[in-house]
Amino acid sequence: MISLITVRNTVRDAKVISFSQLRKHLKCETRWLSALLDELILRGKVEKCDSPPSLACGKHCQNCQTQATDTVYKWCENKIAISLC
């Protein structure tokens, strides 16, 4: 079974990666990978891109080789988290 750290490192190294690329690279079950990505999103390490794959890389092509229905994830740890208490 794949670990959260492995998924984190893979997305971090890729900077931008589609779900299908990640699943193929890690050879992981879809539901488990989705759960791990959701946890990384909650922790603020990964962001799910809402834009089409062709625009997910900052509006320039990175040869993501994604399909229109494939979800794209971006590494975003460098963002500053602000907590409003």
C-alpha positions in Angstrom: 0.0 0.0 0.0 1.3 3.4 -0.9 2.0 6.0 1.8 1.0 9.6 2.1 4.7 10.6 2.0 5.2 8.8 -1.3 2.2 10.6 -2.8 3.4 13.9 -1.4 6.9 13.5 -2.8 5.6 12.5 -6.2 3.4 15.5 -6.5 6.1 17.8 -5.1 8.7 16.5 -7.6 6.3 16.8 -10.6 4.9 20.2 -9.5 1.8 19.6 -11.7 0.5 16.1 -12.3 -2.8 14.5 -13.4 -4.6 11.9 -11.4 -4.2 9.3 -14.1 -0.4 10.0 -14.4 -0.1 9.8 -10.6 -2.1 6.5 -10.5 -0.1 5.0 -13.3 3.2 6.0 -11.7 2.4 4.8 -8.2 0.4 1.7 -9.3 -2.2 2.5 -6.7 -5.9 1.9 -6.2 -8.1 4.8 -7.2 -10.0 5.2 -4.0 -6.9 5.0 -1.8 -5.0 7.5 -3.9 -8.1 9.9 -3.8 -8.1 9.7 0.0 -4.4 10.5 0.2 -4.7 13.4 -2.2 -7.7 14.7 -0.2 -5.6 14.6 3.0 -2.8 16.5 1.2 -5.3 19.1 0.1 -6.6 19.5 3.7 -3.0 20.0 4.8 -2.5 22.7 2.2 0.3 20.9 0.4 -1.6 20.1 -2.8 -4.2 22.0 -4.8 -6.8 20.5 -7.1 -7.0 22.5 -10.3 -10.4 23.6 -11.4 -9.2 24.9 -14.8 -9.0 22.6 -17.8 -5.8 20.5 -18.0 -4.4 22.7 -20.8 -4.6 25.7 -18.5 -3.6 24.1 -15.2 0.1 24.7 -15.6 -0.2 28.5 -15.5 -1.7 28.9 -18.9 1.2 27.4 -20.8 1.7 23.8 -21.9 3.9 21.5 -19.8 3.0 18.4 -21.9 0.8 17.0 -19.1 -0.8 14.6 -21.6 -4.1 14.7 -19.7 -7.6 14.2 -21.0 -10.2 16.8 -20.6 -11.9 14.8 -17.8 -8.7 14.1 -15.9 -8.2 16.0 -12.6 -4.9 17.9 -12.3 -3.1 18.5 -9.0 -0.5 21.2 -8.2 2.1 21.3 -5.5 1.5 24.5 -3.4 3.5 24.2 -0.2 5.2 27.5 -0.9 1.9 29.4 -0.3 1.5 31.2 3.0 -1.3 29.9 5.1 -3.2 32.6 7.1 -5.3 31.5 10.0 -8.1 33.8 11.2 -8.8 33.0 14.8 
